[in-house]
Amino acid sequence: MKDEKLSLVEHLDELRSCIIRSLIFLVICSIAIYSFSDKILPSLIKPAGKLVFIAPQEAFIANIKIALFVGLIISSPFILYQVWKFISSGLMIDERRLIYFFGPVSFLLFASGLIFGYSVITPLGVKFLLGFETDFLTPMISISNYISFVASLSFAFAIVFQLPIALIFLTKVGIVTPATLAARRREAIVLVFIAAALMTPPDVVTQVLMALPLILLYEMGVIFSKFTYKKRV
């Protein structure tokens, strides 16, 4: 019993160390980025045009948000390594092999989703939302709210791009099968185009540009699901 308690204490101590190391690295990256935040800001706000700050401290807080946003992106490989370092000791050999393969794939999908959300979806989303301007409604976007909008949208698509990994997990635990995913392909494509139509300006080219990556992600999920299903059976 004493050894088990000691093992648990050591386990929690390692978790604490991983969290502390991750936070320290994030802070260091964010501080380094803060000195360049005034150079990052112009390209970041380009889709929205001129912004305003409605509180004396808002511009300062906006620069901190930029530093944290970019710092989190830069430090993410180190943070993921700390996560892997913590969980790897409790995994079986087969589980480690799966992570060795799908871990890099997941990271590439995350990075691709982040880039797609920032460079494609954010400009389209801003254009769509500013389209609600009327004679009685004039957009005055605050810098702090805009940066929060960009960060949340970018990270949302980074998570959406994990769809293939999610389908692999659902297949592995037996919730779905490759046959089910293939049979529901049409419904999935229709839902993707409906979402694209709601989120983008009313032109076919823009809608297709948004829908195609999501359809590709679904197809990747079907392919990976087949691979996982064969391994399971």
Rosetta constraint file for C-alpha pairs under 8 A:
AtomPair CA 1 CA 5 HARMONIC 6.22 0.50
AtomPair CA 2 CA 6 HARMONIC 6.11 0.50
AtomPair CA 3 CA 7 HARMONIC 5.95 0.50
AtomPair CA 4 CA 8 HARMONIC 6.14 0.50
AtomPair CA 5 CA 9 HARMONIC 6.14 0.50
AtomPair CA 6 CA 10 HARMONIC 6.08 0.50
AtomPair CA 7 CA 11 HARMONIC 6.05 0.50
AtomPair CA 8 CA 12 HARMONIC 6.19 0.50
AtomPair CA 9 CA 13 HARMONIC 6.02 0.50
AtomPair CA 10 CA 14 HARMONIC 6.13 0.50
AtomPair CA 11 CA 15 HARMONIC 6.36 0.50
AtomPair CA 12 CA 16 HARMONIC 6.17 0.50
AtomPair CA 13 CA 17 HARMONIC 6.17 0.50
AtomPair CA 14 CA 18 HARMONIC 6.16 0.50
AtomPair CA 14 CA 86 HARMONIC 7.01 0.50
AtomPair CA 15 CA 19 HARMONIC 6.25 0.50
AtomPair CA 15 CA 86 HARMONIC 6.51 0.50
AtomPair CA 16 CA 20 HARMONIC 6.14 0.50
AtomPair CA 17 CA 21 HARMONIC 6.06 0.50
AtomPair CA 18 CA 22 HARMONIC 6.09 0.50
AtomPair CA 18 CA 82 HARMONIC 5.56 0.50
AtomPair CA 18 CA 83 HARMONIC 7.28 0.50
AtomPair CA 18 CA 86 HARMONIC 7.22 0.50
AtomPair CA 19 CA 23 HARMONIC 6.14 0.50
AtomPair CA 19 CA 82 HARMONIC 7.84 0.50
AtomPair CA 20 CA 24 HARMONIC 6.09 0.50
AtomPair CA 21 CA 25 HARMONIC 6.15 0.50
AtomPair CA 21 CA 82 HARMONIC 7.98 0.50
AtomPair CA 22 CA 26 HARMONIC 6.10 0.50
AtomPair CA 22 CA 75 HARMONIC 7.99 0.50
AtomPair CA 22 CA 78 HARMONIC 7.08 0.50
AtomPair CA 22 CA 79 HARMONIC 5.29 0.50
AtomPair CA 22 CA 82 HARMONIC 7.03 0.50
AtomPair CA 23 CA 27 HARMONIC 6.09 0.50
AtomPair CA 24 CA 28 HARMONIC 6.19 0.50
AtomPair CA 25 CA 29 HARMONIC 6.19 0.50
AtomPair CA 25 CA 75 HARMONIC 6.64 0.50
AtomPair CA 25 CA 78 HARMONIC 7.83 0.50
AtomPair CA 26 CA 30 HARMONIC 6.04 0.50
AtomPair CA 26 CA 68 HARMONIC 7.82 0.50
AtomPair CA 26 CA 71 HARMONIC 6.04 0.50
AtomPair CA 26 CA 72 HARMONIC 6.11 0.50
AtomPair CA 26 CA 75 HARMONIC 5.69 0.50
AtomPair CA 27 CA 31 HARMONIC 6.05 0.50
AtomPair CA 27 CA 68 HARMONIC 7.95 0.50
AtomPair CA 27 CA 71 HARMONIC 7.59 0.50
AtomPair CA 28 CA 32 HARMONIC 6.25 0.50
AtomPair CA 29 CA 33 HARMONIC 6.17 0.50
AtomPair CA 29 CA 71 HARMONIC 4.93 0.50
AtomPair CA 29 CA 72 HARMONIC 7.73 0.50
AtomPair CA 29 CA 74 HARMONIC 7.08 0.50
AtomPair CA 29 CA 75 HARMONIC 6.70 0.50
AtomPair CA 30 CA 34 HARMONIC 6.00 0.50
AtomPair CA 30 CA 67 HARMONIC 4.74 0.50
AtomPair CA 30 CA 68 HARMONIC 5.21 0.50
AtomPair CA 30 CA 70 HARMONIC 7.11 0.50
AtomPair CA 30 CA 71 HARMONIC 4.37 0.50
AtomPair CA 30 CA 72 HARMONIC 7.45 0.50
AtomPair CA 31 CA 35 HARMONIC 7.04 0.50
AtomPair CA 31 CA 67 HARMONIC 6.87 0.50
AtomPair CA 32 CA 36 HARMONIC 7.55 0.50
AtomPair CA 32 CA 67 HARMONIC 7.98 0.50
AtomPair CA 33 CA 37 HARMONIC 6.20 0.50
AtomPair CA 33 CA 67 HARMONIC 5.20 0.50
AtomPair CA 33 CA 70 HARMONIC 7.10 0.50
AtomPair CA 33 CA 71 HARMONIC 6.50 0.50
AtomPair CA 34 CA 63 HARMONIC 6.72 0.50
AtomPair CA 34 CA 64 HARMONIC 6.66 0.50
AtomPair CA 34 CA 66 HARMONIC 7.44 0.50
AtomPair CA 34 CA 67 HARMONIC 4.85 0.50
AtomPair CA 36 CA 40 HARMONIC 6.46 0.50
AtomPair CA 37 CA 41 HARMONIC 5.99 0.50
AtomPair CA 37 CA 63 HARMONIC 5.88 0.50
AtomPair CA 37 CA 66 HARMONIC 6.44 0.50
AtomPair CA 37 CA 67 HARMONIC 6.45 0.50
AtomPair CA 38 CA 42 HARMONIC 7.45 0.50
AtomPair CA 38 CA 63 HARMONIC 7.45 0.50
AtomPair CA 39 CA 43 HARMONIC 7.94 0.50
AtomPair CA 40 CA 44 HARMONIC 6.29 0.50
AtomPair CA 41 CA 45 HARMONIC 6.17 0.50
AtomPair CA 41 CA 66 HARMONIC 7.77 0.50
AtomPair CA 42 CA 46 HARMONIC 6.08 0.50
AtomPair CA 45 CA 49 HARMONIC 6.25 0.50
AtomPair CA 45 CA 50 HARMONIC 7.59 0.50
AtomPair CA 45 CA 51 HARMONIC 7.66 0.50
AtomPair CA 45 CA 146 HARMONIC 7.88 0.50
AtomPair CA 47 CA 122 HARMONIC 7.72 0.50
AtomPair CA 47 CA 123 HARMONIC 5.23 0.50
AtomPair CA 47 CA 126 HARMONIC 6.71 0.50
AtomPair CA 47 CA 127 HARMONIC 7.59 0.50
AtomPair CA 48 CA 123 HARMONIC 7.78 0.50
AtomPair CA 48 CA 126 HARMONIC 6.39 0.50
AtomPair CA 48 CA 127 HARMONIC 7.79 0.50
AtomPair CA 51 CA 140 HARMONIC 6.79 0.50
AtomPair CA 51 CA 141 HARMONIC 5.48 0.50
AtomPair CA 51 CA 142 HARMONIC 5.71 0.50
AtomPair CA 51 CA 143 HARMONIC 5.70 0.50
AtomPair CA 52 CA 140 HARMONIC 6.70 0.50
AtomPair CA 52 CA 141 HARMONIC 6.15 0.50
AtomPair CA 52 CA 142 HARMONIC 4.77 0.50
AtomPair CA 52 CA 143 HARMONIC 5.87 0.50
AtomPair CA 53 CA 58 HARMONIC 5.75 0.50
AtomPair CA 53 CA 59 HARMONIC 6.16 0.50
AtomPair CA 53 CA 142 HARMONIC 5.07 0.50
AtomPair CA 53 CA 143 HARMONIC 5.77 0.50
AtomPair CA 53 CA 144 HARMONIC 7.43 0.50
AtomPair CA 54 CA 58 HARMONIC 6.87 0.50
AtomPair CA 54 CA 142 HARMONIC 6.72 0.50
AtomPair CA 57 CA 61 HARMONIC 6.25 0.50
AtomPair CA 58 CA 62 HARMONIC 5.99 0.50
AtomPair CA 58 CA 143 HARMONIC 7.41 0.50
AtomPair CA 58 CA 144 HARMONIC 6.32 0.50
AtomPair CA 59 CA 63 HARMONIC 6.42 0.50
AtomPair CA 59 CA 143 HARMONIC 6.88 0.50
AtomPair CA 59 CA 144 HARMONIC 7.19 0.50
AtomPair CA 60 CA 64 HARMONIC 6.53 0.50
AtomPair CA 61 CA 65 HARMONIC 6.21 0.50
AtomPair CA 61 CA 144 HARMONIC 7.02 0.50
AtomPair CA 62 CA 66 HARMONIC 6.27 0.50
AtomPair CA 62 CA 143 HARMONIC 6.34 0.50
AtomPair CA 62 CA 144 HARMONIC 4.95 0.50
AtomPair CA 62 CA 147 HARMONIC 6.98 0.50
AtomPair CA 63 CA 67 HARMONIC 6.22 0.50
AtomPair CA 64 CA 68 HARMONIC 6.17 0.50
AtomPair CA 65 CA 69 HARMONIC 5.93 0.50
AtomPair CA 65 CA 144 HARMONIC 7.79 0.50
AtomPair CA 65 CA 147 HARMONIC 7.12 0.50
AtomPair CA 65 CA 148 HARMONIC 7.71 0.50
AtomPair CA 66 CA 70 HARMONIC 6.09 0.50
AtomPair CA 66 CA 147 HARMONIC 7.13 0.50
AtomPair CA 67 CA 71 HARMONIC 5.61 0.50
AtomPair CA 68 CA 72 HARMONIC 5.83 0.50
AtomPair CA 69 CA 73 HARMONIC 6.58 0.50
AtomPair CA 69 CA 151 HARMONIC 6.66 0.50
AtomPair CA 70 CA 74 HARMONIC 6.27 0.50
AtomPair CA 71 CA 75 HARMONIC 5.98 0.50
AtomPair CA 72 CA 76 HARMONIC 5.81 0.50
AtomPair CA 75 CA 79 HARMONIC 6.24 0.50
AtomPair CA 76 CA 80 HARMONIC 5.98 0.50
AtomPair CA 77 CA 81 HARMONIC 6.15 0.50
AtomPair CA 78 CA 82 HARMONIC 6.34 0.50
AtomPair CA 79 CA 83 HARMONIC 6.35 0.50
AtomPair CA 80 CA 84 HARMONIC 6.14 0.50
AtomPair CA 81 CA 85 HARMONIC 6.02 0.50
AtomPair CA 82 CA 86 HARMONIC 6.26 0.50
AtomPair CA 83 CA 87 HARMONIC 6.33 0.50
AtomPair CA 84 CA 88 HARMONIC 5.59 0.50
AtomPair CA 85 CA 89 HARMONIC 7.43 0.50
AtomPair CA 87 CA 91 HARMONIC 6.84 0.50
AtomPair CA 88 CA 96 HARMONIC 7.00 0.50
AtomPair CA 91 CA 95 HARMONIC 5.90 0.50
AtomPair CA 91 CA 96 HARMONIC 6.19 0.50
AtomPair CA 92 CA 96 HARMONIC 6.24 0.50
AtomPair CA 93 CA 97 HARMONIC 6.31 0.50
AtomPair CA 94 CA 98 HARMONIC 6.39 0.50
AtomPair CA 95 CA 99 HARMONIC 6.40 0.50
AtomPair CA 96 CA 100 HARMONIC 6.07 0.50
AtomPair CA 97 CA 101 HARMONIC 6.42 0.50
AtomPair CA 98 CA 102 HARMONIC 5.91 0.50
AtomPair CA 98 CA 103 HARMONIC 7.80 0.50
AtomPair CA 99 CA 103 HARMONIC 4.84 0.50
AtomPair CA 100 CA 104 HARMONIC 7.12 0.50
AtomPair CA 101 CA 105 HARMONIC 6.92 0.50
AtomPair CA 102 CA 106 HARMONIC 5.87 0.50
AtomPair CA 102 CA 165 HARMONIC 7.61 0.50
AtomPair CA 103 CA 107 HARMONIC 6.26 0.50
AtomPair CA 104 CA 108 HARMONIC 6.15 0.50
AtomPair CA 105 CA 109 HARMONIC 6.17 0.50
AtomPair CA 106 CA 110 HARMONIC 6.08 0.50
AtomPair CA 106 CA 162 HARMONIC 6.48 0.50
AtomPair CA 106 CA 165 HARMONIC 6.75 0.50
AtomPair CA 107 CA 111 HARMONIC 6.16 0.50
AtomPair CA 108 CA 112 HARMONIC 6.01 0.50
AtomPair CA 109 CA 113 HARMONIC 5.99 0.50
AtomPair CA 109 CA 158 HARMONIC 7.14 0.50
AtomPair CA 109 CA 161 HARMONIC 5.58 0.50
AtomPair CA 109 CA 162 HARMONIC 6.26 0.50
AtomPair CA 110 CA 114 HARMONIC 6.16 0.50
AtomPair CA 110 CA 158 HARMONIC 4.56 0.50
AtomPair CA 110 CA 159 HARMONIC 6.53 0.50
AtomPair CA 110 CA 161 HARMONIC 6.12 0.50
AtomPair CA 110 CA 162 HARMONIC 6.60 0.50
AtomPair CA 111 CA 115 HARMONIC 6.23 0.50
AtomPair CA 111 CA 158 HARMONIC 6.56 0.50
AtomPair CA 112 CA 116 HARMONIC 5.97 0.50
AtomPair CA 112 CA 158 HARMONIC 6.97 0.50
AtomPair CA 112 CA 161 HARMONIC 7.48 0.50
AtomPair CA 113 CA 117 HARMONIC 5.85 0.50
AtomPair CA 113 CA 154 HARMONIC 7.22 0.50
AtomPair CA 113 CA 155 HARMONIC 7.60 0.50
AtomPair CA 113 CA 157 HARMONIC 4.96 0.50
AtomPair CA 113 CA 158 HARMONIC 3.87 0.50
AtomPair CA 113 CA 159 HARMONIC 7.14 0.50
AtomPair CA 113 CA 160 HARMONIC 7.14 0.50
AtomPair CA 113 CA 161 HARMONIC 5.26 0.50
AtomPair CA 114 CA 118 HARMONIC 6.13 0.50
AtomPair CA 114 CA 154 HARMONIC 4.96 0.50
AtomPair CA 114 CA 155 HARMONIC 5.82 0.50
AtomPair CA 114 CA 156 HARMONIC 7.99 0.50
AtomPair CA 114 CA 157 HARMONIC 6.08 0.50
AtomPair CA 114 CA 158 HARMONIC 4.61 0.50
AtomPair CA 115 CA 119 HARMONIC 5.82 0.50
AtomPair CA 115 CA 120 HARMONIC 7.86 0.50
AtomPair CA 115 CA 154 HARMONIC 7.24 0.50
AtomPair CA 116 CA 120 HARMONIC 5.32 0.50
AtomPair CA 116 CA 121 HARMONIC 6.56 0.50
AtomPair CA 116 CA 154 HARMONIC 7.50 0.50
AtomPair CA 116 CA 157 HARMONIC 7.30 0.50
AtomPair CA 117 CA 121 HARMONIC 4.76 0.50
AtomPair CA 117 CA 122 HARMONIC 6.01 0.50
AtomPair CA 117 CA 153 HARMONIC 6.20 0.50
AtomPair CA 117 CA 154 HARMONIC 4.31 0.50
AtomPair CA 117 CA 155 HARMONIC 7.38 0.50
AtomPair CA 117 CA 156 HARMONIC 7.65 0.50
AtomPair CA 117 CA 157 HARMONIC 5.35 0.50
AtomPair CA 117 CA 158 HARMONIC 7.21 0.50
AtomPair CA 118 CA 122 HARMONIC 5.23 0.50
AtomPair CA 118 CA 123 HARMONIC 7.71 0.50
AtomPair CA 118 CA 150 HARMONIC 6.80 0.50
AtomPair CA 118 CA 153 HARMONIC 7.37 0.50
AtomPair CA 118 CA 154 HARMONIC 5.11 0.50
AtomPair CA 119 CA 123 HARMONIC 6.84 0.50
AtomPair CA 120 CA 124 HARMONIC 6.47 0.50
AtomPair CA 120 CA 210 HARMONIC 7.90 0.50
AtomPair CA 121 CA 125 HARMONIC 5.77 0.50
AtomPair CA 121 CA 153 HARMONIC 7.81 0.50
AtomPair CA 121 CA 210 HARMONIC 7.62 0.50
AtomPair CA 122 CA 126 HARMONIC 6.03 0.50
AtomPair CA 122 CA 150 HARMONIC 6.34 0.50
AtomPair CA 122 CA 153 HARMONIC 6.94 0.50
AtomPair CA 122 CA 154 HARMONIC 7.50 0.50
AtomPair CA 123 CA 127 HARMONIC 6.08 0.50
AtomPair CA 124 CA 128 HARMONIC 6.07 0.50
AtomPair CA 124 CA 199 HARMONIC 7.80 0.50
AtomPair CA 124 CA 200 HARMONIC 5.92 0.50
AtomPair CA 124 CA 201 HARMONIC 7.19 0.50
AtomPair CA 125 CA 129 HARMONIC 6.12 0.50
AtomPair CA 125 CA 199 HARMONIC 6.61 0.50
AtomPair CA 125 CA 200 HARMONIC 6.62 0.50
AtomPair CA 126 CA 130 HARMONIC 5.97 0.50
AtomPair CA 127 CA 131 HARMONIC 6.22 0.50
AtomPair CA 127 CA 201 HARMONIC 7.65 0.50
AtomPair CA 128 CA 132 HARMONIC 7.58 0.50
AtomPair CA 128 CA 199 HARMONIC 7.32 0.50
AtomPair CA 128 CA 200 HARMONIC 6.28 0.50
AtomPair CA 128 CA 201 HARMONIC 5.85 0.50
AtomPair CA 130 CA 139 HARMONIC 6.89 0.50
AtomPair CA 132 CA 137 HARMONIC 7.81 0.50
AtomPair CA 133 CA 137 HARMONIC 5.27 0.50
AtomPair CA 133 CA 138 HARMONIC 5.72 0.50
AtomPair CA 133 CA 139 HARMONIC 6.50 0.50
AtomPair CA 134 CA 138 HARMONIC 6.74 0.50
AtomPair CA 141 CA 145 HARMONIC 7.13 0.50
AtomPair CA 141 CA 146 HARMONIC 6.60 0.50
AtomPair CA 142 CA 146 HARMONIC 6.17 0.50
AtomPair CA 143 CA 147 HARMONIC 6.24 0.50
AtomPair CA 144 CA 148 HARMONIC 6.34 0.50
AtomPair CA 145 CA 149 HARMONIC 6.12 0.50
AtomPair CA 146 CA 150 HARMONIC 6.23 0.50
AtomPair CA 147 CA 151 HARMONIC 6.07 0.50
AtomPair CA 148 CA 152 HARMONIC 6.00 0.50
AtomPair CA 149 CA 153 HARMONIC 6.04 0.50
AtomPair CA 150 CA 154 HARMONIC 6.00 0.50
AtomPair CA 151 CA 155 HARMONIC 6.11 0.50
AtomPair CA 152 CA 156 HARMONIC 5.89 0.50
AtomPair CA 153 CA 157 HARMONIC 6.39 0.50
AtomPair CA 154 CA 158 HARMONIC 6.30 0.50
AtomPair CA 155 CA 159 HARMONIC 6.27 0.50
AtomPair CA 156 CA 160 HARMONIC 6.22 0.50
AtomPair CA 157 CA 161 HARMONIC 6.00 0.50
AtomPair CA 158 CA 162 HARMONIC 7.03 0.50
AtomPair CA 159 CA 163 HARMONIC 7.75 0.50
AtomPair CA 161 CA 214 HARMONIC 7.67 0.50
AtomPair CA 161 CA 217 HARMONIC 6.82 0.50
AtomPair CA 162 CA 166 HARMONIC 6.25 0.50
AtomPair CA 163 CA 167 HARMONIC 6.18 0.50
AtomPair CA 163 CA 217 HARMONIC 6.47 0.50
AtomPair CA 163 CA 218 HARMONIC 6.85 0.50
AtomPair CA 163 CA 221 HARMONIC 6.71 0.50
AtomPair CA 164 CA 168 HARMONIC 6.25 0.50
AtomPair CA 164 CA 217 HARMONIC 6.02 0.50
AtomPair CA 164 CA 218 HARMONIC 6.37 0.50
AtomPair CA 164 CA 220 HARMONIC 5.85 0.50
AtomPair CA 164 CA 221 HARMONIC 3.72 0.50
AtomPair CA 164 CA 222 HARMONIC 7.48 0.50
AtomPair CA 164 CA 224 HARMONIC 7.09 0.50
AtomPair CA 165 CA 169 HARMONIC 6.33 0.50
AtomPair CA 165 CA 221 HARMONIC 6.84 0.50
AtomPair CA 166 CA 170 HARMONIC 6.22 0.50
AtomPair CA 166 CA 221 HARMONIC 7.92 0.50
AtomPair CA 167 CA 171 HARMONIC 6.07 0.50
AtomPair CA 167 CA 176 HARMONIC 7.84 0.50
AtomPair CA 167 CA 221 HARMONIC 5.58 0.50
AtomPair CA 167 CA 222 HARMONIC 7.45 0.50
AtomPair CA 167 CA 225 HARMONIC 6.39 0.50
AtomPair CA 168 CA 172 HARMONIC 6.11 0.50
AtomPair CA 168 CA 221 HARMONIC 6.63 0.50
AtomPair CA 168 CA 224 HARMONIC 6.22 0.50
AtomPair CA 168 CA 225 HARMONIC 4.98 0.50
AtomPair CA 168 CA 228 HARMONIC 6.46 0.50
AtomPair CA 169 CA 173 HARMONIC 6.33 0.50
AtomPair CA 170 CA 174 HARMONIC 6.20 0.50
AtomPair CA 170 CA 175 HARMONIC 5.23 0.50
AtomPair CA 170 CA 176 HARMONIC 5.79 0.50
AtomPair CA 171 CA 175 HARMONIC 5.89 0.50
AtomPair CA 171 CA 176 HARMONIC 5.01 0.50
AtomPair CA 171 CA 177 HARMONIC 5.57 0.50
AtomPair CA 171 CA 178 HARMONIC 7.56 0.50
AtomPair CA 171 CA 225 HARMONIC 5.99 0.50
AtomPair CA 171 CA 228 HARMONIC 6.85 0.50
AtomPair CA 171 CA 229 HARMONIC 6.36 0.50
AtomPair CA 172 CA 228 HARMONIC 6.30 0.50
AtomPair CA 172 CA 229 HARMONIC 6.64 0.50
AtomPair CA 172 CA 232 HARMONIC 6.73 0.50
AtomPair CA 176 CA 180 HARMONIC 6.29 0.50
AtomPair CA 176 CA 181 HARMONIC 7.20 0.50
AtomPair CA 177 CA 181 HARMONIC 6.45 0.50
AtomPair CA 177 CA 225 HARMONIC 7.19 0.50
AtomPair CA 177 CA 226 HARMONIC 7.80 0.50
AtomPair CA 177 CA 229 HARMONIC 7.06 0.50
AtomPair CA 178 CA 182 HARMONIC 6.08 0.50
AtomPair CA 178 CA 222 HARMONIC 5.90 0.50
AtomPair CA 178 CA 223 HARMONIC 7.87 0.50
AtomPair CA 178 CA 225 HARMONIC 5.69 0.50
AtomPair CA 178 CA 226 HARMONIC 5.43 0.50
AtomPair CA 178 CA 229 HARMONIC 7.31 0.50
AtomPair CA 179 CA 183 HARMONIC 6.04 0.50
AtomPair CA 180 CA 184 HARMONIC 6.21 0.50
AtomPair CA 181 CA 185 HARMONIC 6.22 0.50
AtomPair CA 181 CA 222 HARMONIC 6.27 0.50
AtomPair CA 182 CA 222 HARMONIC 6.87 0.50
AtomPair CA 184 CA 188 HARMONIC 6.24 0.50
AtomPair CA 185 CA 189 HARMONIC 6.21 0.50
AtomPair CA 186 CA 190 HARMONIC 6.20 0.50
AtomPair CA 187 CA 191 HARMONIC 6.19 0.50
AtomPair CA 188 CA 192 HARMONIC 6.19 0.50
AtomPair CA 188 CA 215 HARMONIC 7.94 0.50
AtomPair CA 189 CA 193 HARMONIC 6.29 0.50
AtomPair CA 189 CA 215 HARMONIC 6.38 0.50
AtomPair CA 190 CA 194 HARMONIC 6.18 0.50
AtomPair CA 191 CA 195 HARMONIC 6.16 0.50
AtomPair CA 192 CA 196 HARMONIC 6.13 0.50
AtomPair CA 192 CA 211 HARMONIC 5.90 0.50
AtomPair CA 192 CA 214 HARMONIC 6.89 0.50
AtomPair CA 192 CA 215 HARMONIC 7.15 0.50
AtomPair CA 193 CA 197 HARMONIC 5.98 0.50
AtomPair CA 193 CA 207 HARMONIC 7.11 0.50
AtomPair CA 193 CA 208 HARMONIC 7.72 0.50
AtomPair CA 193 CA 211 HARMONIC 5.81 0.50
AtomPair CA 194 CA 198 HARMONIC 6.27 0.50
AtomPair CA 195 CA 199 HARMONIC 6.17 0.50
AtomPair CA 196 CA 200 HARMONIC 5.89 0.50
AtomPair CA 196 CA 207 HARMONIC 5.24 0.50
AtomPair CA 196 CA 208 HARMONIC 7.67 0.50
AtomPair CA 196 CA 210 HARMONIC 6.06 0.50
AtomPair CA 196 CA 211 HARMONIC 5.86 0.50
AtomPair CA 197 CA 201 HARMONIC 7.37 0.50
AtomPair CA 197 CA 202 HARMONIC 6.88 0.50
AtomPair CA 197 CA 207 HARMONIC 5.85 0.50
AtomPair CA 200 CA 206 HARMONIC 6.65 0.50
AtomPair CA 200 CA 207 HARMONIC 6.16 0.50
AtomPair CA 201 CA 206 HARMONIC 7.01 0.50
AtomPair CA 201 CA 207 HARMONIC 7.62 0.50
AtomPair CA 202 CA 206 HARMONIC 7.89 0.50
AtomPair CA 202 CA 207 HARMONIC 7.68 0.50
AtomPair CA 203 CA 207 HARMONIC 6.52 0.50
AtomPair CA 204 CA 208 HARMONIC 6.10 0.50
AtomPair CA 205 CA 209 HARMONIC 6.17 0.50
AtomPair CA 206 CA 210 HARMONIC 6.41 0.50
AtomPair CA 207 CA 211 HARMONIC 6.05 0.50
AtomPair CA 208 CA 212 HARMONIC 5.81 0.50
AtomPair CA 209 CA 213 HARMONIC 7.42 0.50
AtomPair CA 210 CA 214 HARMONIC 7.22 0.50
AtomPair CA 211 CA 215 HARMONIC 6.23 0.50
AtomPair CA 212 CA 216 HARMONIC 6.07 0.50
AtomPair CA 213 CA 217 HARMONIC 6.16 0.50
AtomPair CA 214 CA 218 HARMONIC 6.38 0.50
AtomPair CA 215 CA 219 HARMONIC 6.30 0.50
AtomPair CA 216 CA 220 HARMONIC 6.12 0.50
AtomPair CA 217 CA 221 HARMONIC 6.17 0.50
AtomPair CA 218 CA 222 HARMONIC 6.35 0.50
AtomPair CA 219 CA 223 HARMONIC 6.33 0.50
AtomPair CA 220 CA 224 HARMONIC 6.12 0.50
AtomPair CA 221 CA 225 HARMONIC 5.80 0.50
AtomPair CA 222 CA 226 HARMONIC 6.33 0.50
AtomPair CA 223 CA 227 HARMONIC 6.62 0.50
AtomPair CA 224 CA 228 HARMONIC 6.24 0.50
AtomPair CA 225 CA 229 HARMONIC 5.95 0.50
AtomPair CA 226 CA 230 HARMONIC 6.20 0.50
AtomPair CA 227 CA 231 HARMONIC 6.48 0.50
AtomPair CA 228 CA 232 HARMONIC 6.22 0.50
AtomPair CA 229 CA 233 HARMONIC 6.21 0.50
